[in-house]
Amino acid sequence: MFKRRKTQASLVRTQLGAEMQIKPEVKNELSKRLNRIEGQIRGIEKMLSEDRECRDVVTQIAAATKALETVGFRMLAAGLTDCLAHPKKSAAAGYSVTEVEKLFLKLS
């Protein structure tokens, strides 16, 4: 029988040294989204250099902005999930439910 490998969560550090647990599959998802956003930004730069219609450029900027917000919310949702599952450990690491809520509000 095959042994199942245990997946370990990645740690994301804050400026204060606190750590938020993020599962590897979520981290990979976020990385893929950020790569797509990077491509969108390059496309916007190209549109500007080609003097494309302002309306089209603004539409692409809005799409990239929304995509980046989604990455932030997804990351915080993963952190909140961990925070709720392990409240004492999360609070000790600087991520109480209240702190994660404040981070959500920064994105809104």
C-alpha positions in Angstrom: 0.0 0.0 0.0 1.2 3.5 -0.7 1.9 5.8 2.2 0.0 9.1 2.0 2.3 12.0 2.3 1.3 14.6 4.8 0.9 18.0 3.3 2.3 20.8 5.4 1.0 24.3 5.4 3.2 27.1 4.2 3.9 30.0 6.6 3.3 33.6 5.6 5.1 36.1 7.8 3.9 39.5 8.7 5.9 42.6 9.4 5.7 41.8 13.1 6.9 38.3 12.6 3.5 36.6 13.1 2.8 33.6 10.9 -0.4 32.6 9.1 -0.7 29.0 8.0 -1.6 28.5 4.3 -2.0 25.1 2.8 0.3 24.3 -0.2 -2.7 23.9 -2.6 -4.0 27.3 -1.7 -0.5 28.8 -2.0 -0.2 27.2 -5.5 -3.7 28.6 -6.4 -2.7 32.1 -5.3 0.6 31.8 -7.2 -1.2 30.8 -10.4 -3.6 33.7 -10.0 -0.8 36.2 -9.4 1.0 34.9 -12.6 -2.2 35.6 -14.6 -2.5 39.0 -13.1 1.1 39.7 -14.0 0.2 38.8 -17.6 -2.8 41.1 -17.4 -0.6 44.0 -16.3 1.8 43.4 -19.1 -1.1 43.4 -21.5 -2.2 46.8 -20.1 1.3 48.2 -20.5 1.2 47.0 -24.2 -2.2 48.6 -24.7 -0.9 51.9 -23.4 2.2 51.8 -25.6 -0.1 51.1 -28.6 -2.4 54.0 -27.7 -5.4 51.8 -27.3 -8.8 53.2 -26.5 -9.0 54.6 -23.0 -12.3 52.7 -22.3 -10.6 49.4 -23.2 -7.5 50.1 -21.0 -9.7 51.1 -18.0 -11.7 47.9 -18.4 -8.5 45.8 -18.2 -7.3 47.8 -15.2 -10.6 47.1 -13.5 -10.3 43.4 -14.2 -6.7 43.2 -12.9 -7.7 45.1 -9.8 -10.6 42.8 -9.1 -8.3 39.7 -9.7 -5.8 41.1 -7.2 -8.5 41.7 -4.6 -9.6 38.2 -5.1 -6.1 36.9 -4.3 -6.1 39.0 -1.1 -9.5 37.7 0.0 -8.6 34.1 -0.8 -5.4 34.3 1.2 -7.2 35.8 4.2 -10.0 33.2 3.9 -7.4 30.5 4.2 -5.9 32.2 7.2 -9.2 32.7 8.8 -10.0 29.0 8.3 -6.8 28.1 10.1 -7.5 30.7 12.8 -10.9 29.2 13.5 -9.6 25.7 13.6 -6.7 26.6 15.9 -7.8 29.7 17.8 -5.2 29.6 20.6 -2.3 28.9 18.3 -3.4 31.6 15.9 -3.8 34.2 18.6 -0.4 33.3 19.9 1.0 33.9 16.4 -0.7 37.3 16.2 -3.7 36.2 14.1 -6.8 36.4 16.3 -10.1 36.3 14.6 -10.3 40.1 15.3 -6.9 40.7 13.6 -7.9 38.7 10.5 -11.2 40.6 10.4 -9.2 43.9 10.3 -7.2 42.5 7.4 -10.4 41.7 5.5 -11.6 45.3 6.1 -8.3 46.7 4.7 -9.2 45.0 1.4 -12.7 46.2 1.2 
